Amino acid sequence: MSPPNWRFVEVESDGEAWLSSPSDLFAFVRATDPADGRSYTIMVATSSWLAKQAESIRVGEAKHSYLAPMILISDGSPTELRRQIDEALSLPRALSMFGRPDVAPQSAV
């Protein structure tokens, strides 16, 4: 199964900012799940971003963190990050099981 067409939420420059600093930022992507034809939004973050969030709670810099349904991917180049999103979104019903239908949250940029 091929991955659904996806795009960064809001403007492409937000996605480009995330691709440039994936360990400091997260992004939201929007795609249509071929299984049900609905649009879904899902957060995308790298393992290093998540580790920073957990560490800030562990050392007391933050008391909590809110995490939207997300795809967690490995660190990599912008091309590798895009490939990992393609791969994750190509799993059957990945969007309808974990994404938020018809929601467009604000990015962290």
N, C-alpha and C positions, 0 to 999 in steps of 0.2 A: 504494500500500500504506500502510495506517495504521500509526503507530508502535505497538509493543507497550506494554502498560501497564507502567510502571516505578515504582519507589519507591526512596527513599534507603535504604541498608543501615543496620541497627541501628534507630535511632529517627528520626522525622521532625524532631526538634529538631536533630539533627546536620546534616541537609540545610538547615534554615533558617539554621543558623550559617554554612554554606558560602555560601548565597545572600547573606548579609549581608557576607561578607568573602571573595569568590572569588579575590582576588589574593593572599590570605594562606593559604588552606586549599584542600584538594582534597576530593572526596567520592567515595563509591562508590555506584553505582546497581545495582539488580537488576531484571531483566526476563526474560520468557519469549520466546524467539525463535519466531515463528509457523512458521518453516521446519522446525524439528525438535521443537518442544514442550518443549525443555529450558530450565531457568533458568540464566541467566548473570549474572555480576557484572563490572562494568567501572568503572574509575576515570574520573572526570570532572575536568578541570582547565581553567583559562583560560590564555590565552596569557601574561598578565602573571604568573601563578603560575609557569609554566614558565620565563619569562625570569628571574625572581628565583632559581630553582634554578640555572640555568646561570650567572648572574652570581656567585652565592656560590662556585661551583667555580672560575670564572675568576679571582676575586680571592683565592682561597686560604682563604676562610672554611670551605669544605667540601672534602673530597677526593673525594667521590663522591655519587651520588644513585641510589636505586633507584626505578625507575618501573615500575609495573604496566601491563598493557595498558590503554590509555586512549583516551578521546575528548577531543580538545583542541578547545576552543571559544573564540570571541571573548569579550572582556569585554562586559558588558552588565548591564541591570537584572535582577532576579530573574525577571521574566516572560520576558525575552529569553533568559536562560540556560535556563529550562525549555523554551522553544520550540526552542532549538538542540539540546537533548538529544532532544526528540521527533523532530526532523528527522534527526539522526544515527542514531537507533535505527530509523527507518523504512526505511533502506537494506536491501535484501535481504541476509540472512545477516550483517549487521554484527555481531550478537552472537556467532553461532557461529564467525565467523572471528577475532574479536579479544577476545571476553570470556572469562572463566574460568568453566567450567561448575561449577555447584553449589558455589561457593566464596563465603564471606561474610567478607571481610577486615575489619579494623577501620578505621574512618575516622580522619582526622587531627584530629578535634575532640576 
